[in-house]
């Protein structure tokens, strides 16, 4: 079998490991291209959810999942043996950090072992999960070769980073250029041919490590710039300058400037995590990413600043955080999505509680929340989203806006709450409100 020819003639079956924010949209794109697709996930409940026509992620609707399931081209399964039927396997699993800020590749390792246990000669394996440069060659390749097959000869291997932006309706999978780096020239040929069936533009680079570095560079670039504007926000606060006004004024320059905004801390899968992946790998080479690590530490400190700012706001009312009723408005990491990954709210809520505050939250996307306590003992507590009644808002000592979801009753909050801390400039339409302070 010539895999490259079969891909070009659309005579291949593709498998996607991991049916989350990356994997499920990829399954939809594969089926949309007219290819058979096996969607594999170790979570039997997630697989059953998809089979029943319900979507576990925001970017794919229930109707789209139902259409996907009804298609004769798609199979959702937790049976790893079906992976042996696939000519192309995409690894789309999480790559978080642990509590010590070191890479956790357990999901990538597990997925690689699953493929190795269900091999198919000539198969193309592509890692899409974001990781440090070297992961494909140093971690995935040895696992896949343990049973005697050789990468580049018996199977093909490549890295092509996911570029999913949850909640972004402007760019579908097919619209986002796909960076591809193959272990060999033929590996790259196969990966390029496959993704050419799905997306409009392929950006081919010289190696998997180059593709891995390109992806991590994208996110660290954003991290560093957000860190700068977070630090600028702290300075502007001391100087009595509105940092949001500063940013909008600077953005009128038609060249050489990009807008970045401050916030209560970084969230999402990539930007809070990737600086630590890069810094960790750099130490293998006796190199210290001092600038990158500094930026990450500035962003990590923002939840603590938010708590201090809330305490300062209450102090102007002759109150303390201890025994104050505090509402956290919005707990997802970005607006209008139901994604809690690395959300700063998960740090801010326990920090507020640790100061003795009576904390509640409201988020239309998250009806129930489990939060780890601030004492680092691993204990957790549970909260339910409260209704924003007039009585509740009027009873609050402070409201802290963490996520500026569309459609929240900001006018009512400004009118009824005695003190509001706005970390997202959600209340820019109320510039003269005396009870509102910004980040």
Helices and strands as residue ranges (DSSP letters): H 3-8, E 13-17, H 23-32, E 36-40, H 44-51, H 62-70, E 74-77, G 80-85, E 88-91, H 106-117, E 124-127, H 135-135, I 136-140, H 141-144, E 156-159, G 173-175, E 178-182, H 185-196, E 202-205, H 208-239, H 243-250, H 271-282, G 283-285, H 290-315, E 325-329, H 345-354, E 358-362, E 368-372, E 380-384, H 390-395, E 398-401, H 410-416, E 420-422, E 436-438
